[in-house]
Amino acid sequence: MLRSASCRFLRAPSATRVTFSSVSSLSSVSTSRIAVVGGARSLVTTRLYSEKSGPSGTGEAKNQSSSSQQSQPTNSGKGKLLVLLGLLAVGSTVASINYQKNDPTEFLEEKSFQKPGEKPLFSDDQVSVIFVLGGPGSGKGTQCAKLVQNHHFVHLSAGDLLRAEQAREGSQYGALIKKYITEGQIVPQEITVQLLKQAIESKYKQGKTRFLVDGFPRKMDQAITFEKVVAPSKFTLFFECPEKVMLGRLLERGKTSGRDDDNIESIKKRFKTFIDTSMPVVEHFEKQSKVVRVRCDEPVDAVYSHVETAIKDKI
């Protein structure tokens, strides 16, 4: 008689166990399969345990058991197996739904901001968006502050928005953002683009139309999604700086910044991430003649003079 069938879903950080009791009389079966339900991937391992029918230790009991098994229709066994598999499918669906509910960040990459045929929130006639890119420590924030002072831009730092969201009490994504930043990795685009979208909407309602988006886009998917959902960019201001200079600046800043990523281990990871993922973005916009390059290994005022000269006909 079958005593139990147990189904274990293995996932981080915890496991969900679903048990079905006394389902049917079946031979011992062991099977493993991968269940993909609603986008969640769960390893499902099923074990069915059975014991012999009738009293043990007598030849008569064994003969009766053998005779009973031979007389049992094979179709009945197959039918019960199908019923059991159906129950397991229901269990995996329930566990999958629960997994998605408890761990929504696992499915961020599968969400879509925009329905087919929809236009960006703003046109290039409504707002002027300039992407500002450069390696960590290249001086993006410093130069943006000067542009804000002299040309009345709104400065939106993607990194600052993410850190503010990380620190916000009750944030759904705070722990996730901290993990990505500490590891020198790029936070999923859905979080970053949504934060920028909200910030631009808020400032636009206040009559602001010129935006410097600092430290963004860090990957091609961010660039494409932002321009499809929020607004097209006017051009990209790219600060070029030797890695040695950037490293020195970051280590000096780390003495007082209190940032999780201003340490030598995180800095090296950030350099690699920038080269691997952000440089393709610069190259992409360069093919569209939408990149302004500025060397930034000189004193702050000298660099800003180069910035003014480079963008005077574009803003």
Secondary structure as GFF3:
##gff-version 3
##sequence-region A 1 315
A	DSSP	beta_strand	4	10	.	.	.	ID=ss1
A	DSSP	beta_strand	16	21	.	.	.	ID=ss2
A	DSSP	beta_strand	29	37	.	.	.	ID=ss3
A	DSSP	beta_strand	40	48	.	.	.	ID=ss4
A	DSSP	alpha_helix	59	71	.	.	.	ID=ss5
A	DSSP	alpha_helix	74	102	.	.	.	ID=ss6
A	DSSP	three_ten_helix	104	110	.	.	.	ID=ss7
A	DSSP	beta_strand	128	134	.	.	.	ID=ss8
A	DSSP	alpha_helix	140	151	.	.	.	ID=ss9
A	DSSP	beta_strand	154	157	.	.	.	ID=ss10
A	DSSP	alpha_helix	158	167	.	.	.	ID=ss11
A	DSSP	alpha_helix	174	182	.	.	.	ID=ss12
A	DSSP	alpha_helix	189	205	.	.	.	ID=ss13
A	DSSP	beta_strand	210	214	.	.	.	ID=ss14
A	DSSP	alpha_helix	220	229	.	.	.	ID=ss15
A	DSSP	beta_strand	235	240	.	.	.	ID=ss16
A	DSSP	alpha_helix	243	257	.	.	.	ID=ss17
A	DSSP	alpha_helix	264	273	.	.	.	ID=ss18
A	DSSP	pi_helix	274	278	.	.	.	ID=ss19
A	DSSP	alpha_helix	279	286	.	.	.	ID=ss20
A	DSSP	beta_strand	291	295	.	.	.	ID=ss21
A	DSSP	alpha_helix	300	311	.	.	.	ID=ss22
###
